[in-house]
Amino acid sequence: MRCFVYVLGASLKSGVRTYVGWTTDLERRLARHNEGTGARATRGHVWGLIYAEAYASRGEAMSREWHLKRDRAFRKRLTDGL
């Protein structure tokens, strides 16, 4: 099963906020975040996909998600142009 790790971005008055997650269907997952039925942390904002990586297994995707959630410098570089 093909899995994806993704970074979403939302523009707020205080700047750009990011969210990192993993899924098997990027389009469906982004829609759920924007409908307010995704993760609690994403509710109330309009999110856009700013980065994604594909993996062959759930374990690889979950491991990469863990690392990206802790890599604030990487996420900052992603949002510098937004």
N, C-alpha and C positions, 0 to 999 in steps of 0.2 A: 504494500500500500504506500502510495506517495504522500508524504507529509510536508507541510510548509511551516517555517518560522517566519513571523511577520512583525513589522514595527508600524504602528499607526501613529498619526500625528493629528492634533487638534489645536487650533488657534484660540487662545484665551487672552483676556485683557493683560494677564501677567506674563504672557509669552506662549511658547509652543509646548504642549504637553505630549508625552509619548506613552505608548502602551505596547508591550511585547507579549506575544502569544504564539500558539501553534494550532494548526488545523489540517484537515484533509481537503477542505474546500474554501479557498480564499474569498471568493465572491460571496458565498453564503455567509461566511463568518463576518465579513465586513458589514454586510446588510444587517445582521443580527445586532452588531454593536451599535449601528446607527438607528435601529428600531428601538433600542433600549432594552433588548432582551439578551444582550451579551453579558460580559462581566460587569459587575456592579461599578467598578472603577471607571467604566467608559460611559455610563449613563449620563444623559443631559448634554452631550457634546456631539458635534459633527466631526466624524473621523475620516481621514483619508489614508490610503496605503502609501507609505513612503519607502518601504524596503521589504524584500522577501527573499528567502532562500528555500530551495527544495531539498528534501532528504528521502532516502529509500525506506527508512523505518521510523516508527513512533519514538523509539528510544533515542535515536540520533537527534531528532527534532526537539525532544524534550530537554536533552542535554544542552543543545545550542541555545534554546530559549533561556535556560537557567543562566548561561554565561552572558547572553545579551542583556538580561534584566540587571545584571551587576556592572555592565560596561557603560557607565554614564557618559564617558568621553566619546564613545562611538555614537551614541544616540544624539549627543550634542552636535557632533559633526554632521549628522544627517539633517538636523533641523536648522543649521546655521543659514542655509539658503532659503528657508521658508519665511 
